[in-house]
Amino acid sequence: MRAMILAAGRGERMRPLTDHTPKPLLPVGGKPLIAWHLERLARSGFRDVVINHAWLGEQIEQALGDGSRHGLRLSYSAETQALETAGGIAKALPFFNDEPFLVINGDVWCDWDPAQAGDIARRLRRNQDRLWMLLVDNPTHHPAGDFTLDEDGRPVEKTGRPEEPTYTFSGIGIYEPSLFERIPTGQAMRLLPILQGAMRARAAVAARHGGQWHDIGTPQRLQQLDAQLSRHAP
């Protein structure tokens, strides 16, 4: 099974930190943010990973090289302009050899174990579902959440009822390539319409992660995670 790390964002809310350094290379807990993903993927048995990039992407390639220092084989999908999440995945689609693949947002930190991905991908194909998403409890900066779960535990669009429990999409998912085949290469497209389409077709499944998850969307959140990781460093 192969994986993709999304690293093409400009990181506007992280400025001025991202004016000269791409967001995935910002240090947290003594190493670049993206290194946490790479190390966790390697420990979980992944070997082939593709990273898309746009803003200051050459710095990412220079810093990570071929991935051998992390026990991985890294490939890169360069975008002259950011293609949004679905557009970036569509551009890299040949990398996945028509097999389900794992995608991780490069600007989150999560202790979910990617070693589970293989079993999840096999269940997707066996049950003819098209995507799996990892949901987390709503953080303080996103209290309304993204989705809710229906009576069968499938993710669905929230209705806005006050009593309705909602969850936040973690930015970690496993997808069937067919979801992205109709997106023209080089066309920018958001992921949300893809998710919504699979939900309406009852082809989406989800799991709730009760562990740690951090959306590194501001310098303050980066500092908070850095302090936390530094306190628990061996």
Phi, psi and omega in degrees: 000143182247163184226159176228138173248126180275118186221027187262357184290152180283333181070046183303318183289347180266359179296145010272002183300327184265008178295327183234357180226128177295145185308318182296342181264000177296136184282140175210127182063029175090006179206162177301146181307317183293335180296328177299319178295314183298316181294320180293321177296316180297317179296333182272002176099001176287149178232324184251120183225136174249140179238124174269153180205159177218283182296119179054034184298332180297331177294324178296314180296319180295321183287323187260336178059220183274000177088357186297330180294339177258005182075026182233165169249109184264138170239161183231142176241098184278135178241126179293329169221146184301133185259013188064176188295305183294321178296322178293320177295316181301321180295326182267006189304321180301337181297336190266001173053038176060030177243153175303147185220156179265137176235135179231128173296131182289346184253028170238160172234126185212142180263015173299142184269112180294351178298342178283346190298321182299313179296320179297316180298320179294322177293323177304310183291321181295322183266001180060032169273164187243345176203154174232137179231146177265123180253151178228163175296148186295127176286167183298330181276357179217062189292337182282342180071183183246316187220167171236180179241140179276186184295340177265004180081011177273146178289137178219165178292140181288152181262341181093003177293137184302326183276358185282121176288134180236161181222161180256136175289128186284345189086010178242125182207163175237131191229148169278137180304330184300339179297334189245001188294334184269000178276119180300139178301129180092358179268130177287136178202138178282160180279331187307314179299328177294313179298314182297320179297318179293324178296314181296330178274003183053044179241018179242140175232165185210163172221148177263131178260122181265002181271207183275140175209132180226129173266111185273075186260348181219159176302326181295318179291325175298315180296319180296316179294320179301316180296319180296312181294324180293326178294328184258010180292142179294000000 
